[in-house]
């Protein structure tokens, strides 16, 4: 039976829906087995914007594995933290504050004591998620940030491991296992090797893991993010963005095994891992290793979104859920940073004859590039190409793999006149196949030509067209509009022709 915040809190209506169309400010206090965290979001369309994020290590699950209870010290730390976070939310004028707890309070025999104490001190209700709810929300968070996720979601916390299968934006089977890092460290203090039979036995109970064999594993949770950050840093990866960081399955298994066997927190410290996370790296890598061995996952994908974002996304209206987070980001950015945000649709139509037969995903990326094609204009002319590229390479963007991020960045670099041998271009190109790097530059140079002809206006661009004919890229212009073709246009057409490996040509039509 789920715990509630005593009779005063009620048991049926514990959580009112968060309506995104209100454009409200929402606060979530996540009372976990390891940390208590407050995140405040401004809700506006498909992209909730975090405006405050703070965590405190309270260690509610420290002794739970052996005593079955929350320690008095951890309860005191949690009460004080929740009280402070509640006051902060009030001062931030949060419209809706949701306090929820996970496995530590769910499993502790004295969990209700903390719930009642929080209510007494703050007059705020705390709801306790069931294991199934926790797994569902974590999976929903992954879908919110990676809409095409297909495989297994694993959310490792201090008290439990939640698993969920996902495909086509739907959540399949779920479970919650007592395999949290703090719980295992408490249960097996002498040697982590002693935990292996227990971990394997718990995972073996999940018969449906066979259904997600050889598919991607999407990892959620601070300790697994730290493990992936460790891999990112030790391999000198060119980006420092964890969301949608991908590791080939065999490499992930190898790395998890190495970290577990090395059991070297000092090395993790050198790599910049927080001290509290360092202590959990060996056991978190062991759980990952055992899970990867069972599932034979072909790829590990990091999700920065999880339980908290899943709660928000689960409350979003269906029409908002269906929107593409990448395209919504691009539309919003264009409205704020472009001189001619409406021009993107016409530019896309104008360059489309050069890229016929592309896949749906490729068309999506081209849409994004067109929307962002004018965002570099506020940068200094000497750094405009780099500035435009950094807008995509360094921003918090959902629904975008690192390779696709590099593809868009390289195209924007070309749109803004960046030289293809520059350092920034080399960084992005190194994340792509040669053919994709060439295609990104082709799209960028086509847009650069269109921008020069049109000056951002629909009417001028509509007076000419761009086509591939008889081994040449041809700019068709009515004779009466020959004044549109000046030296600058000819220079940009020549650059596009070179990128396409086609002869540039201007044809004046009667």
C-alpha positions in Angstrom: 0.0 0.0 0.0 1.4 3.4 -1.0 2.3 5.7 1.8 0.7 9.2 1.8 1.2 12.3 3.8 -1.2 11.1 6.6 -4.9 11.5 6.6 -4.6 15.2 6.0 -3.1 14.6 2.6 -5.8 12.3 1.3 -5.2 9.1 -0.6 -7.0 9.4 -3.9 -6.2 12.8 -5.3 -2.5 13.2 -4.5 -1.4 14.9 -7.7 -3.2 17.5 -9.7 -2.4 17.6 -13.4 0.1 20.1 -14.6 -1.4 21.9 -17.6 1.3 23.2 -20.0 -1.0 25.5 -21.8 -1.1 27.7 -18.7 2.5 28.6 -19.3 3.0 28.2 -15.6 6.1 27.8 -13.4 6.3 24.3 -11.9 8.6 23.0 -9.2 9.5 19.4 -8.6 11.1 18.1 -5.4 12.5 14.7 -6.0 13.1 12.8 -2.7 15.4 10.0 -3.9 17.4 7.4 -2.1 20.6 9.3 -2.6 19.8 12.9 -3.2 16.9 15.3 -2.8 16.6 17.7 -5.7 14.6 20.8 -6.6 14.1 21.6 -10.2 11.9 24.6 -11.3 10.6 24.7 -14.9 8.9 27.4 -16.9 6.4 25.6 -19.1 5.9 27.0 -22.5 5.1 24.7 -25.4 7.0 21.5 -26.1 10.2 22.8 -24.4 10.0 23.1 -20.6 12.9 25.4 -19.6 14.7 24.6 -16.3 15.3 27.9 -14.5 16.6 26.4 -11.2 18.3 23.1 -10.3 19.8 22.2 -6.9 20.5 18.9 -5.2 21.6 17.8 -1.8 23.1 14.4 -0.9 20.9 13.2 2.0 21.5 9.5 1.7 18.1 8.2 2.7 18.9 4.8 1.4 22.3 4.5 3.2 21.3 1.7 5.7 18.1 0.6 4.1 19.5 -2.7 2.7 20.4 -4.1 6.2 18.0 -2.2 8.6 14.9 -1.7 6.5 14.7 1.8 8.0 15.7 5.4 7.2 18.4 6.6 9.6 17.6 9.6 11.9 20.5 11.5 10.4 19.4 11.0 6.8 15.8 12.0 7.8 17.0 15.2 9.4 19.0 16.1 6.3 16.1 15.4 4.1 13.6 17.3 6.2 15.9 20.4 6.3 16.5 20.2 2.6 12.8 19.8 1.7 11.9 22.7 4.0 14.4 24.9 2.3 13.4 23.8 -1.2 9.7 24.4 -0.3 10.6 28.0 0.8 12.6 28.6 -2.3 9.7 27.5 -4.5 7.4 29.9 -2.7 9.8 32.8 -3.2 10.1 31.9 -6.9 6.4 32.1 -7.2 6.0 28.5 -8.3 2.4 27.9 -9.4 2.5 24.1 -8.8 4.9 22.3 -6.4 5.0 18.5 -6.6 7.0 16.7 -3.8 7.4 13.0 -4.6 9.5 10.2 -3.2 10.9 7.0 -4.6 12.2 3.6 -3.4 13.8 4.7 -0.1 10.6 6.0 1.5 8.6 3.4 -0.4 10.5 0.5 1.1 11.4 1.8 4.5 9.3 0.7 7.5 9.5 4.2 8.9 9.0 6.1 5.7 5.7 7.5 6.9 7.5 9.3 9.7 9.4 11.4 7.2 6.2 12.0 5.2 4.4 13.2 8.3 7.3 15.4 9.4 7.5 17.1 6.1 3.8 17.8 6.1 4.0 19.2 9.7 6.9 21.5 8.8 5.9 22.7 5.4 2.1 21.9 5.1 3.1 20.2 1.8 1.9 16.8 0.8 4.5 14.2 -0.3 3.4 11.4 -2.6 5.2 8.1 -2.9 5.6 6.6 -6.3 5.2 2.9 -6.8 7.9 1.0 -8.5 5.8 0.8 -11.6 5.0 4.5 -11.6 8.7 5.3 -11.2 9.6 3.1 -14.2 6.8 4.6 -16.3 7.8 8.2 -15.6 11.5 7.5 -16.2 10.7 5.9 -19.6 8.4 8.8 -20.4 11.3 11.2 -19.7 13.5 9.3 -22.2 10.8 9.5 -24.8 10.4 13.2 -24.2 14.0 13.8 -25.0 14.6 11.0 -27.5 11.3 10.5 -29.3 12.6 7.7 -31.5 14.0 5.7 -28.5 13.5 1.9 -29.1 14.8 -0.6 -26.6 15.3 -0.7 -22.9 15.3 2.2 -20.4 17.3 1.6 -17.2 17.1 4.1 -14.4 19.6 3.4 -11.6 19.1 5.1 -8.3 20.4 4.7 -4.8 17.6 2.3 -3.8 16.4 0.6 -6.9 16.8 -0.1 -10.6 13.8 0.6 -12.8 13.5 -1.0 -16.2 11.0 -0.3 -19.0 10.8 -1.3 -22.7 10.0 1.5 -25.1 9.2 1.6 -28.8 7.3 4.0 -31.1 6.8 6.5 -28.2 5.0 3.8 -26.2 6.0 2.2 -23.0 5.8 -1.6 -22.8 6.6 -3.8 -19.8 8.1 -2.3 -16.6 9.6 -3.5 -13.3 11.5 -2.2 -10.3 14.3 -4.2 -8.8 16.1 -3.8 -5.4 19.4 -3.1 -7.1 20.1 0.5 -6.2 23.7 1.5 -5.5 23.3 2.5 -1.9 21.3 -0.6 -1.2 23.9 -2.9 -2.7 26.8 -1.2 -1.0 25.0 -1.6 2.3 24.2 -5.3 1.7 27.6 -6.3 0.4 30.2 -4.2 2.4 33.1 -6.6 2.2 33.4 -7.3 -1.5 31.4 -6.2 -4.5 32.0 -9.6 -6.0 29.6 -11.0 -3.4 26.8 -8.9 -5.1 27.1 -10.6 -8.5 24.9 -13.6 -7.8 22.3 -11.4 -6.2 22.2 -9.0 -9.1 22.1 -11.8 -11.6 19.3 -13.5 -9.7 17.2 -10.3 -9.6 17.7 -9.6 -13.3 16.9 -13.3 -14.2 13.4 -12.7 -12.7 12.6 -10.2 -15.5 11.6 -12.7 -18.3 10.7 -10.0 -20.7 14.3 -8.8 -21.0 14.6 -11.3 -23.8 12.2 -9.1 -25.8 14.7 -6.2 -25.8 17.8 -8.3 -26.5 20.3 -6.8 -28.9 18.6 -3.4 -28.8 19.7 -0.1 -27.3 20.0 0.6 -23.6 18.9 4.1 -22.6 20.5 5.0 -19.3 19.0 7.3 -16.7 20.3 8.4 -13.3 23.2 10.3 -11.8 25.6 7.4 -11.2 25.2 6.1 -14.8 25.5 9.6 -16.2 28.8 9.9 -14.2 30.0 6.6 -15.6 29.3 7.8 -19.2 30.9 11.1 -18.4 34.0 9.2 -17.3 34.0 7.4 -20.6 33.5 10.6 -22.6 36.4 12.3 -20.8 38.8 9.3 -21.0 38.2 9.0 -24.8 38.8 12.7 -25.5 35.4 13.0 -27.1 35.0 16.4 -28.8 31.8 17.4 -27.1 31.0 17.7 -23.4 27.3 17.0 -23.8 26.0 13.9 -22.2 22.4 13.8 -23.6 22.3 11.3 -26.4 26.0 10.4 -26.0 26.3 7.0 -27.6 28.7 4.1 -26.8 28.8 1.0 -28.9 27.4 -1.9 -26.8 30.6 -4.0 -26.7 32.6 -1.0 -25.8 30.2 -0.1 -23.0 30.4 -3.6 -21.6 34.2 -3.5 -21.8 34.4 -0.1 -20.1 32.0 -1.0 -17.3 34.0 -4.1 -16.6 37.2 -2.1 -16.5 35.8 0.5 -14.1 34.4 -2.2 -11.8 37.6 -4.1 -11.7 39.9 -1.1 -11.2 37.7 0.3 -8.4 39.8 3.5 -8.5 37.9 6.5 -7.3 41.1 8.6 -7.6 41.1 8.2 -11.3 37.5 9.3 -11.5 38.3 12.4 -9.4 41.0 13.3 -12.0 38.3 13.0 -14.7 36.2 15.5 -12.8 33.5 13.2 -11.3 31.9 14.5 -8.1 33.1 12.9 -4.9 29.8 11.5 -4.0 29.4 9.9 -7.4 32.9 8.5 -7.4 32.0 6.3 -4.4 29.2 4.7 -6.4 31.0 4.3 -9.7 32.3 0.7 -9.1 28.9 -0.7 -8.0 27.0 1.2 -10.7 29.4 -0.2 -13.3 28.9 -3.7 -12.0 25.1 -3.3 -12.3 25.6 -2.0 -15.9 27.9 -4.8 -16.7 25.5 -7.5 -15.5 22.6 -5.9 -17.4 24.5 -5.5 -20.6 25.6 -9.2 -20.4 22.0 -10.3 -20.3 20.6 -7.9 -22.9 23.5 -7.9 -25.3 22.6 -4.3 -26.0 24.0 -3.1 -29.3 24.3 0.5 -28.1 24.2 2.5 -24.9 22.5 5.9 -25.2 22.6 8.5 -22.3 19.4 10.3 -21.5 19.7 13.5 -19.4 15.9 13.4 -19.1 14.3 10.9 -16.8 11.9 10.8 -13.9 11.2 14.5 -13.3 10.9 15.3 -17.0 8.7 12.2 -17.4 6.3 13.5 -14.9 6.0 16.8 -16.8 5.7 15.1 -20.2 3.1 12.7 -18.9 1.0 15.7 -18.0 1.4 17.4 -21.3 -1.5 17.6 -23.7 -1.3 15.1 -26.5 -0.8 17.6 -29.3 2.2 18.9 -27.5 3.6 15.4 -27.1 3.4 14.8 -30.8 5.5 17.8 -31.6 9.1 17.3 -32.6 11.4 18.8 -29.9 14.1 19.6 -32.4 11.8 21.5 -34.8 10.1 23.3 -31.9 13.5 24.4 -30.6 14.4 25.7 -34.1 11.2 27.6 -34.5 11.5 29.2 -31.1 15.2 30.1 -31.7 14.4 31.5 -35.2 11.6 33.7 -33.7 14.0 35.1 -31.2 17.3 35.4 -33.2 16.5 35.6 -36.9 15.8 38.7 -38.9 13.4 36.9 -41.2 12.0 33.8 -39.4 9.2 33.3 -41.9 11.7 33.1 -44.7 12.8 29.6 -43.7 9.8 27.9 -45.5 10.5 29.6 -48.8 14.2 28.8 -48.5 13.5 25.2 -48.0 11.2 25.1 -51.0 13.8 26.9 -53.1 16.8 24.5 -52.4 14.7 21.3 -52.4 15.3 20.5 -56.1 19.0 19.9 -55.2 18.1 17.2 -52.6 15.4 15.1 -54.0 15.0 11.5 -52.8 16.3 12.2 -49.3 14.9 10.2 -46.3 12.3 11.5 -43.9 14.9 12.0 -41.2 17.2 13.8 -43.6 14.3 16.1 -44.6 13.7 16.8 -40.9 17.4 17.9 -40.5 17.1 20.1 -43.6 14.0 21.8 -42.1 16.0 22.5 -38.9 18.9 24.0 -40.9 16.5 26.2 -42.9 14.9 27.5 -39.7 18.3 28.3 -38.1 19.9 29.6 -41.2 19.7 33.3 -40.2 20.6 33.0 -36.5 24.3 33.9 -37.0 23.7 37.5 -38.1 24.1 39.0 -34.5 27.6 37.6 -34.3 30.7 39.6 -35.2 31.5 39.2 -38.9 34.9 37.7 -38.1 33.3 35.0 -35.9 29.9 34.7 -37.4 30.4 31.2 -38.8 31.8 29.9 -35.4 29.0 31.7 -33.5 26.3 30.1 -35.6 27.8 26.7 -35.2 28.2 27.0 -31.5 24.5 27.8 -31.2 23.7 24.2 -32.2 26.9 22.4 -30.9 26.7 23.8 -27.4 23.0 24.4 -26.7 20.6 22.2 -24.7 18.6 20.5 -27.5 16.3 17.5 -27.4 15.6 14.9 -30.1 19.1 15.3 -31.7 21.9 12.8 -31.8 25.4 14.1 -31.6 26.1 13.2 -35.2 23.0 15.1 -36.3 24.1 18.0 -34.1 27.4 18.1 -36.0 25.5 17.9 -39.3 23.4 20.9 -38.6 26.3 22.8 -37.1 28.5 22.2 -40.1 25.7 23.4 -42.4 25.2 26.6 -40.4 29.0 27.1 -40.5 28.8 27.0 -44.3 25.7 29.3 -44.4 27.7 31.9 -42.6 30.8 31.8 -44.7 33.0 29.5 -42.7 36.0 28.0 -44.4 35.8 24.2 -44.7 39.3 23.8 -43.4 38.8 25.7 -40.2 39.2 24.1 -36.8 35.5 24.2 -36.0 34.6 22.6 -39.3 37.2 19.8 -38.7 35.6 19.1 -35.3 32.1 18.7 -36.7 33.3 16.8 -39.8 35.2 14.4 -37.5 31.9 13.3 -36.1 30.4 12.5 -39.5 31.1 10.2 -42.4 32.7 12.0 -45.4 29.5 11.9 -47.4 27.4 13.4 -44.7 30.0 16.2 -44.1 29.9 17.0 -47.8 26.1 17.0 -47.8 25.9 19.4 -44.8 28.2 21.9 -46.6 26.1 21.6 -49.8 22.9 22.5 -47.9 24.7 25.4 -46.2 26.0 26.8 -49.4 22.7 26.5 -51.2 21.1 28.5 -48.4 23.9 31.0 -48.5 23.2 31.6 -52.1 19.4 31.9 -51.5 20.0 34.4 -48.8 22.1 36.6 -51.0 19.6 36.6 -53.9 16.6 37.2 -51.7 17.8 39.5 -49.0 15.4 37.7 -46.7 12.3 38.5 -48.9 10.0 35.9 -50.4 9.2 37.9 -53.6 12.8 38.1 -54.9 13.6 34.5 -54.2 10.4 33.5 -56.0 11.6 35.2 -59.2 14.4 32.6 -59.8 14.9 28.9 -59.3 17.7 26.5 -58.7 18.0 23.1 -60.5 20.4 20.4 -61.5 20.5 19.9 -65.3 22.9 18.1 -67.5 25.8 17.9 -65.0 25.4 21.5 -63.9 23.8 23.4 -61.1 21.7 26.0 -62.9 20.3 29.3 -61.5 17.3 30.2 -63.7 16.5 33.9 -63.8 14.0 35.7 -66.0 15.8 38.1 -68.3 13.9 41.1 -66.9 15.3 40.3 -63.5 19.0 39.9 -64.6 19.9 42.6 -62.1 19.5 39.9 -59.4 22.7 38.2 -60.5 25.7 40.3 -59.3 29.2 39.4 -58.5 28.4 38.2 -55.0 25.7 35.8 -56.3 28.0 34.4 -59.0 30.7 33.8 -56.3 28.3 31.9 -54.1 26.9 29.9 -57.0 30.4 28.9 -57.9 31.1 27.7 -54.3 27.9 25.7 -54.4 28.8 24.1 -57.7 32.2 23.1 -56.4 30.6 21.5 -53.3 28.2 19.6 -55.6 30.9 18.7 -58.0 28.9 20.3 -60.8 29.5 23.2 -63.2 27.8 26.4 -62.0 25.6 28.1 -64.6 23.2 31.0 -64.9 20.4 30.7 -67.4 18.4 33.8 -68.3 14.9 32.8 -69.4 12.7 34.8 -71.7 
